[in-house]
């Protein structure tokens, strides 16, 4: 029987704007609350406590560029601020950092911080935080296919997976979507064929450690057969 603790948990954060609107605040307030290091670090601590080894967060999708320059700029500043705080607390928290997604469209200073964090934390063991930034599942697959065409070689499932952004990261065991929506929105379509799904109406700004605990507890009650 498979382990009752998911090795790799994905969180698709959603509901920032609706959370803010319900409180009479600007959408920026929702993004600030959701992306605050204090909020995220509590999830890291809970994931460690539960025995999760990889925690992936979808910070910005390839489609999010269409949100408008003002909002995109705000989100990017918040992400950079969060990464700076991650860096300041890295030695204490010992959480490995990995980026998944495109780097060619990100600000140079953001790419520099990402690469610096990946290098600084590469030896940390226990929990790996996977930040999916400028990530889209179709975009990832198209880029991988183009690598295959450049190589001019045949591939199988295993060798194709090595060409994806998630190389070296196990497929998700549990995908959590906050905010009440019940869809993937293109997240890791190749990697998620046997992922367990968990949907919650809780908006991500209110998705705290207890909510992660509930989701992992629900996962533990399921029987996974992997097609058998």
C-alpha positions as CSV (number, residue, x, y, z in Angstrom):
1,X,0.0,0.0,0.0
2,X,1.3,3.5,-0.9
3,X,2.3,5.8,1.9
4,X,-0.4,7.8,3.6
5,X,1.7,10.9,3.6
6,X,2.0,12.6,0.2
7,X,5.6,13.1,-0.8
8,X,4.8,16.0,-3.1
9,X,1.9,18.4,-2.4
10,X,0.8,21.1,-4.9
11,X,-1.2,24.1,-3.9
12,X,-3.0,26.1,-6.6
13,X,-3.7,29.4,-4.8
14,X,-6.9,31.1,-5.9
15,X,-9.4,33.6,-4.5
16,X,-7.1,36.6,-3.7
17,X,-9.3,39.1,-5.5
18,X,-12.6,37.7,-4.2
19,X,-11.1,37.6,-0.6
20,X,-10.2,41.3,-0.9
21,X,-13.6,42.3,-2.6
22,X,-15.5,40.6,0.2
23,X,-13.6,42.7,2.7
24,X,-14.0,45.9,0.7
25,X,-10.3,46.0,-0.1
26,X,-8.3,46.4,-3.3
27,X,-7.2,43.3,-5.1
28,X,-3.7,44.2,-4.1
29,X,-4.5,43.6,-0.5
30,X,-5.5,40.0,-1.4
31,X,-2.2,39.4,-3.2
32,X,-0.2,40.9,-0.2
33,X,-2.0,38.7,2.3
34,X,-1.6,35.6,0.2
35,X,2.0,36.1,-0.7
36,X,3.3,37.3,2.6
37,X,6.3,35.3,3.9
38,X,4.6,34.9,7.3
39,X,1.6,33.2,5.7
40,X,3.8,31.0,3.5
41,X,6.3,30.1,6.2
42,X,3.5,28.7,8.3
43,X,2.7,26.3,5.4
44,X,6.3,25.3,5.2
45,X,6.4,24.5,8.9
46,X,3.2,22.5,8.7
47,X,4.4,20.6,5.6
48,X,7.6,19.7,7.4
49,X,5.7,18.5,10.5
50,X,3.4,16.3,8.3
51,X,6.4,14.7,6.5
52,X,5.8,16.3,3.1
53,X,9.0,16.5,1.1
54,X,8.0,18.8,-1.8
55,X,5.5,21.7,-1.6
56,X,4.8,23.4,-4.9
57,X,3.1,26.8,-5.1
58,X,1.8,28.3,-8.3
59,X,2.8,31.9,-8.0
60,X,2.3,33.2,-11.5
61,X,1.0,31.4,-14.6
62,X,1.9,32.1,-18.3
63,X,-1.6,33.5,-18.7
64,X,-1.3,35.9,-15.7
65,X,0.7,38.3,-18.0
66,X,-2.8,39.3,-19.3
67,X,-3.8,40.7,-15.9
68,X,-2.7,44.2,-16.8
69,X,0.7,45.8,-16.3
70,X,-0.2,47.5,-13.0
71,X,-1.3,44.3,-11.4
72,X,1.6,42.3,-12.9
73,X,4.1,44.8,-11.6
74,X,2.5,44.6,-8.1
75,X,2.6,40.8,-8.1
76,X,6.3,40.7,-9.3
77,X,7.3,43.2,-6.5
78,X,5.5,41.0,-3.9
79,X,7.2,37.9,-5.2
80,X,10.7,39.6,-5.1
81,X,10.0,40.8,-1.6
82,X,8.9,37.3,-0.6
83,X,12.1,35.7,-2.1
84,X,14.2,38.3,-0.2
85,X,12.5,37.3,3.1
86,X,13.0,33.6,2.1
87,X,16.7,34.3,1.7
88,X,16.9,36.2,5.0
89,X,15.4,33.2,6.8
90,X,17.0,30.4,4.7
91,X,19.7,29.3,7.2
92,X,17.2,29.1,10.0
93,X,14.4,27.3,8.1
94,X,16.6,25.0,6.0
95,X,14.0,24.8,3.2
96,X,15.4,24.1,-0.3
97,X,14.2,26.4,-3.0
98,X,13.6,25.4,-6.7
99,X,12.0,27.4,-9.5
100,X,9.8,25.8,-12.2
101,X,8.8,27.7,-15.2
102,X,10.3,30.2,-17.7
103,X,13.0,32.7,-16.8
104,X,13.3,34.5,-20.1
105,X,10.4,36.9,-19.4
106,X,11.2,37.7,-15.8
107,X,13.0,40.8,-14.6
108,X,16.7,40.3,-14.4
109,X,16.8,41.1,-10.6
110,X,14.1,38.5,-10.0
111,X,16.0,35.9,-12.0
112,X,19.2,36.8,-10.1
113,X,17.4,36.3,-6.8
114,X,15.9,32.9,-7.9
115,X,19.3,31.6,-9.1
116,X,21.0,32.8,-5.9
117,X,18.4,31.1,-3.7
118,X,18.6,27.8,-5.7
119,X,22.4,27.8,-5.3
120,X,22.3,28.8,-1.6
121,X,19.7,26.2,-0.6
122,X,20.7,23.3,-2.9
123,X,22.2,21.3,0.0
124,X,19.2,21.7,2.3
125,X,17.4,18.5,3.0
126,X,13.9,17.8,4.3
127,X,11.4,20.1,2.6
128,X,11.8,21.6,-0.9
129,X,9.7,24.6,-1.9
130,X,8.9,24.6,-5.6
131,X,7.9,28.0,-6.9
132,X,6.1,27.8,-10.2
133,X,6.6,31.2,-11.7
134,X,5.7,32.1,-15.3
135,X,4.6,28.5,-15.5
136,X,2.0,26.9,-17.8
137,X,1.6,23.2,-18.5
138,X,1.1,23.5,-22.2
139,X,4.0,25.9,-22.5
140,X,6.2,23.5,-20.6
141,X,5.2,20.6,-22.9
142,X,5.7,22.6,-26.0
143,X,9.2,23.7,-24.9
144,X,10.0,20.1,-24.1
145,X,8.8,18.9,-27.5
146,X,11.0,21.5,-29.1
147,X,14.0,20.1,-27.2
148,X,13.2,16.7,-28.6
149,X,13.1,18.1,-32.1
150,X,16.4,19.8,-31.6
151,X,17.9,16.6,-30.4
152,X,16.4,14.6,-33.3
153,X,16.0,11.6,-31.1
154,X,13.1,9.3,-30.1
155,X,12.0,9.6,-26.5
156,X,10.0,7.4,-24.0
157,X,8.0,8.6,-21.0
158,X,11.0,8.6,-18.7
159,X,13.4,10.5,-21.1
160,X,10.6,13.0,-22.0
161,X,10.1,13.7,-18.3
162,X,13.8,14.6,-18.0
163,X,13.1,17.5,-20.5
164,X,10.4,19.0,-18.4
165,X,10.8,21.9,-15.9
166,X,10.1,19.4,-13.1
167,X,13.2,17.2,-13.9
168,X,14.3,15.6,-10.6
169,X,11.0,16.5,-8.8
170,X,8.6,13.6,-8.2
171,X,5.1,13.8,-9.7
172,X,2.5,15.4,-7.4
173,X,0.7,13.0,-5.0
174,X,-1.8,15.6,-3.9
175,X,-3.0,18.7,-5.7
176,X,-5.0,21.2,-3.6
177,X,-6.9,24.0,-5.2
178,X,-8.1,26.8,-2.9
179,X,-10.8,29.4,-3.7
180,X,-13.8,27.2,-4.6
181,X,-12.9,26.5,-8.3
182,X,-12.6,22.9,-9.5
183,X,-10.2,22.8,-12.3
184,X,-6.4,22.5,-13.0
185,X,-6.1,25.6,-15.2
186,X,-3.2,23.8,-17.0
187,X,-1.1,22.9,-14.0
188,X,1.4,20.0,-14.6
189,X,-0.9,18.1,-17.0
190,X,1.9,15.6,-17.8
191,X,2.9,15.0,-14.2
192,X,-0.6,14.8,-12.6
193,X,-2.2,11.8,-14.1
194,X,-2.3,9.9,-10.8
195,X,-2.5,12.9,-8.5
196,X,-5.2,12.9,-5.8
197,X,-7.3,16.1,-6.0
198,X,-8.6,18.2,-3.1
199,X,-10.8,21.3,-3.5
200,X,-11.6,23.8,-0.8
201,X,-13.8,26.9,-0.8
202,X,-11.3,28.6,1.5
203,X,-9.7,31.6,-0.3
204,X,-5.9,31.3,-0.4
205,X,-5.4,34.4,1.8
206,X,-7.1,32.4,4.5
207,X,-5.5,29.0,3.7
208,X,-3.4,28.4,6.8
209,X,-1.6,25.5,8.3
210,X,-4.9,23.9,9.5
211,X,-6.2,23.8,6.0
212,X,-3.1,22.0,4.7
213,X,-3.5,19.5,7.6
214,X,-7.1,18.8,6.6
215,X,-6.1,18.2,3.0
216,X,-3.3,15.8,3.9
217,X,-5.6,14.0,6.4
218,X,-8.1,13.5,3.6
219,X,-5.4,12.2,1.3
220,X,-4.5,9.6,4.0
221,X,-8.0,8.1,3.9
222,X,-7.8,7.3,0.2
223,X,-6.6,4.2,-1.5
224,X,-4.4,4.7,-4.5
225,X,-4.3,2.0,-7.2
226,X,-2.3,3.7,-10.0
227,X,-4.4,1.9,-12.6
228,X,-4.2,-1.6,-11.0
